[in-house]
Amino acid sequence: IRRQQQELLELSPPVVKMWQGVVAVPLIGTLDSGRTQIVMENLLEQIVRTSASVAIIDITGVPTVDTLVGQHLIKRVAAARLMGAECSISGIRPQIAQTIVHLGIELQDVTTKASLGDAIRLAFGRLGFEITRRGS
């Protein structure tokens, strides 16, 4: 069991460079505090490595969020800010939103978006880009 747990931790999602100055980490599956810690350390390292000024944590593929995982996410958002990157959380589905409210997790200082696309649009806006359709 321990070997399998270690292998799962090693399969942590990659931090993806979306654009110059923008990185994202797509989280999939159940999160426990150990896995969340590793993923978030990877995110912070990538922020430094790429000099990213915007980071997105996408939880679209996460079925549930408990208090501990919610607190980890909030702390990592704060850590990203300390490193000079604005961080947002995307992919918050209705069930997770209700759970977060029910658990009393405070997200007042965290930018959240319903979808990864909305978070990318926000990230580009923070960099001074505007997304428009051709011919518009």
Secondary structure by P-SEA (a helix, b strand, c coil): caaaaaaaaaaccccccccccbbbbbbcccccaaaaaaaaaaaaaaaaaacccbbbbbccccccccaaaaaaaaaaaaaaaaaccbbbbccccaaaaaaaaaaccccccbbbbccaaaaaaaaaaaacbbbbcccc
